[in-house]
């Protein structure tokens, strides 16, 4: 018993020495200062410099590169020039796109049908969907991001958006999917698409660059730390053109409608974390 007691006392003395040592500054080289900082910024995206922008769609005759007014059945309708989308915030972000009908009498239903055959020129001189196309009171919408160097002008005019009859619309996965809740939506199709080099992006080179996200145009090494395909830098960050892309839109019209009232179709672009 005496031996055991002596061992316990010796252990207690050792612990006491350890406590005493903690109160004394330790010599060392180097010495570290840990700095903590939280970035003050926000996600933000703008279309044509504002939060909400409105454009009127018209039919096209690509053969003569002219606008053909209000579209007829199954015609391809598009704006009269490209739009511009920017990351006007201060955080690296990605862009999520979805579409829905807001108002307009019959409230057309969004579908995924954009045609399965080469477009045809209708009797009204309008480039028109052929093959599997939207039915009565239905429409489809496609979007393509293009080079930040895209110039203003009618679609197919050179350095503006591609022609409405171009096969690139279908080759580049440009269809905005149907919202969840519609009859044709599925669990695998949540009703939105995220802009990447393989979705809603045009590989066409315009004035030196394509319509891929900054992540792909600049290369992953341009992004330090965490980065993901589809990342967009804030507008003009380090290099002009960063954080900005031209936007082209094509709407495939119904085969017939129950109303001639103007339809308000909303293409929504949401900034999400990169």
C-alpha positions, -999 to +999 in steps of 0.1 A: +000+000+000+028+024+008+044+018-026+011+025-044+006+057-025+040+070-034+033+064-071+001+083-069+018+113-053+046+112-079+019+114-107+002+143-090+034+162-088+040+157-125+006+170-134+011+201-112+043+208-130+024+207-163-001+232-151+025+255-140+043+254-174+011+265-192+013+299-175+047+306-190+052+319-226+068+292-248+097+301-269+092+294-306+100+305-342+080+314-362+050+328-343+016+327-360-013+352-361-046+337-374-068+362-393-105+356-398-125+376-423-160+373-438-166+387-473-194+412-476-212+407-509-243+393-526-255+373-555-270+394-582-279+391-619-293+416-644-308+415-678-301+445-700-288+462-669-321+459-649-339+434-628-368+430-653-366+436-690-393+432-717-390+425-754-414+418-782-409+386-803-413+386-841-412+360-868-381+358-891-374+350-927-338+339-926-336+337-964-338+375-967-327+382-931-358+402-925-384+405-897-419+392-906-441+407-878-464+387-856-457+349-859-482+324-874-487+288-864-456+269-853-434+298-864-401+305-846-403+339-828-374+358-814-364+393-802-351+418-828-316+418-812-297+400-785-301+407-748-273+410-722-270+391-689-245+402-663-232+391-629-236+426-614-229+413-578-196+406-561-197+368-557-188+341-582-222+326-593-240+303-617-272+311-637-303+290-635-330+294-661-367+285-661-398+296-680-435+300-674-466+317-689-476+347-668-508+359-686-526+362-719-561+349-723-555+312-731-524+310-710-504+287-733-489+256-719-451+252-719-438+221-737-404+207-747-413+202-784-391+223-807-391+203-839-374+171-851-369+180-888-354+209-907-373+241-904-395+251-934-405+285-948-442+290-945-465+307-970-462+338-948-424+338-953-418+328-917-392+302-906-414+274-891-410+244-869-414+210-886-415+174-872-426+172-836-438+207-827-461+223-800-498+216-804-527+239-799-523+264-771-487+251-764-453+266-770-416+258-764-388+282-754-351+279-761-322+300-749-285+303-758-258+323-741-234+337-767-201+356-767-198+388-746-186+404-779-219+398-796-231+429-814-266+444-817-287+434-847-313+410-860-307+373-855-285+358-882-271+391-893-234+383-887-220+389-852-254+389-835-275+358-824-276+328-847-304+325-872-337+313-858-336+283-883-300+273-873-295+237-862-274+250-834-305+256-813-311+218-810-275+207-811-265+228-781-292+216-755-310+250-755-345+239-745-358+253-712-375+223-696-411+222-685-418+233-649-423+206-623-461+203-619-469+203-655-481+170-669-450+163-689-425+172-661-407+143-643-386+140-612-355+139-634-366+171-650-370+197-622-381+225-645-349+245-648-315+243-664-282+255-652-259+273-677-227+253-684-206+246-715-230+218-725-263+235-716-277+267-731-243+277-743-232+285-779-198+273-791-199+298-819-169+321-819-179+358-822-151+384-822-127+360-805-147+341-779-176+317-775-207+316-753-193+293-726-192+304-690-161+321-676-150+289-660-146+273-694-134+303-714-107+313-689-098+279-677-102+264-642-067+277-632-081+313-634-103+305-604-084+299-572-099+279-544-133+263-550-147+265-585-173+246-605-182+243-642-206+271-651-191+297-627-193+333-638-171+360-623-185+394-614-188+418-643-154+429-657-134+411-629-098+412-640-106+410-677-133+428-698-161+404-708-160+385-675-194+382-659-213+391-691-229+371-719-252+378-748-285+360-746-305+347-776-341+334-773-363+314-796-399+306-790-417+279-810-453+290-815-485+268-811-500+250-840-533+269-832-546+291-804-579+299-787-570+335-784-550+362-802-544+380-769-508+389-762-491+362-742-466+371-715-439+345-713-414+349-685-378+336-689-363+338-654-326+338-647-316+332-611-281+337-596-272+307-576-240+299-557-211+287-578 
